[in-house]
Amino acid sequence: MFHCQGVTQYPEISWSYVSKSAEMNCSHNKDAGHNQMYWYRQRPGETMTLIVYTVSGGQPDYGGAPQTKYSAIKENFESGALTVKDLQLEDSGVYFCAVSKHS
């Protein structure tokens, strides 16, 4: 479990097999105004890239990320999950979640 400034991400480390899926979870202990969640991936030697933006009760915004590859859910203001489907070697990296307050 990784915890930073009221945001907890788990599992801290995930291993899986090619063609399988991996799920990551994120939660926070901030107030209900913090209903936006962002998922990022950082590959070795690269900068972080936004995968998906979610908001409680809304549809995820995948930007340019393929929905066939990623699935994000956010059923309430305090938690959410990201699933990476059909894992390939290029999916390796560090995945981060972040939350922000609606302004």
C-alpha positions as CSV (number, residue, x, y, z in Angstrom):
1,M,0.0,0.0,0.0
2,F,1.4,3.4,-1.0
3,H,0.2,6.5,0.9
4,C,0.9,10.1,0.0
5,Q,-0.8,13.2,1.3
6,G,-4.1,11.4,2.1
7,V,-4.1,9.3,-1.1
8,T,-3.6,5.5,-0.8
9,Q,-2.9,3.3,-3.8
10,Y,-2.9,-0.5,-3.7
11,P,-1.5,-2.9,-4.5
12,E,1.9,-1.2,-4.2
13,I,3.5,-3.7,-6.6
14,S,1.6,-5.8,-9.1
15,W,2.9,-8.7,-11.2
16,S,1.0,-10.4,-13.9
17,Y,1.2,-12.4,-17.1
18,V,1.1,-11.3,-20.7
19,S,-2.5,-11.2,-22.0
20,K,-4.0,-11.1,-18.4
21,S,-5.4,-8.0,-16.6
22,A,-4.1,-6.0,-13.7
23,E,-6.3,-3.9,-11.4
24,M,-5.1,-1.0,-9.3
25,N,-7.2,0.8,-6.6
26,C,-7.0,4.3,-5.2
27,S,-8.7,5.9,-2.2
28,H,-8.4,9.1,-0.3
29,N,-9.4,10.6,3.1
30,K,-10.1,14.1,1.8
31,D,-13.5,15.8,1.8
32,A,-16.3,15.0,-0.7
33,G,-15.3,18.0,-2.9
34,H,-12.2,15.9,-4.0
35,N,-14.3,13.9,-6.4
36,Q,-11.9,14.0,-9.4
37,M,-9.4,11.2,-9.9
38,Y,-6.6,11.0,-12.4
39,W,-4.6,7.9,-13.4
40,Y,-1.1,8.3,-14.9
41,R,1.6,5.9,-16.1
42,Q,5.3,6.5,-16.1
43,R,7.6,4.3,-18.1
44,P,11.3,4.1,-17.3
45,G,13.1,7.2,-18.7
46,E,9.9,8.9,-19.6
47,T,7.6,11.5,-18.2
48,M,4.2,10.7,-16.7
49,T,1.3,10.3,-19.1
50,L,-2.3,10.8,-18.2
51,I,-4.3,7.7,-19.0
52,V,-7.8,8.6,-17.8
53,Y,-9.7,11.2,-15.8
54,T,-12.8,10.2,-13.7
55,V,-15.3,12.0,-11.6
56,S,-17.8,10.5,-9.2
57,G,-21.0,9.6,-11.1
58,G,-19.6,10.6,-14.5
59,Q,-18.2,8.9,-17.5
60,P,-14.4,8.4,-17.6
61,D,-12.5,10.6,-20.1
62,Y,-9.8,8.5,-21.7
63,G,-8.5,11.2,-23.9
64,G,-6.3,9.4,-26.5
65,A,-6.0,6.2,-24.4
66,P,-7.8,3.2,-25.9
67,Q,-10.8,2.0,-23.9
68,T,-10.1,-1.5,-25.2
69,K,-6.9,-1.3,-23.1
70,Y,-8.0,0.6,-20.0
71,S,-11.1,0.5,-17.8
72,A,-11.6,3.0,-15.0
73,I,-14.4,3.2,-12.4
74,K,-15.2,5.7,-9.8
75,E,-18.4,4.8,-8.0
76,N,-18.0,7.2,-5.1
77,F,-16.0,10.3,-4.2
78,E,-13.4,8.6,-2.1
79,S,-12.3,5.6,-4.2
80,G,-11.7,4.4,-7.8
81,A,-10.0,1.7,-9.8
82,L,-8.0,1.3,-13.0
83,T,-7.8,-2.0,-14.9
84,V,-5.2,-2.5,-17.6
85,K,-6.4,-5.2,-20.0
86,D,-4.5,-7.6,-22.3
87,L,-1.2,-6.9,-20.6
88,Q,1.9,-6.6,-22.8
89,L,5.5,-5.9,-21.9
90,E,5.1,-2.2,-23.0
91,D,2.5,-1.8,-20.2
92,S,5.3,-2.1,-17.6
93,G,5.8,1.1,-15.6
94,V,4.8,2.9,-12.5
95,Y,1.1,3.8,-12.3
96,F,0.0,6.8,-10.2
97,C,-3.4,8.0,-9.1
98,A,-4.1,11.6,-8.0
99,V,-7.2,13.4,-6.7
100,S,-8.3,17.0,-7.0
101,K,-11.1,19.2,-5.8
102,H,-13.7,20.4,-8.2
103,S,-13.3,24.1,-8.6
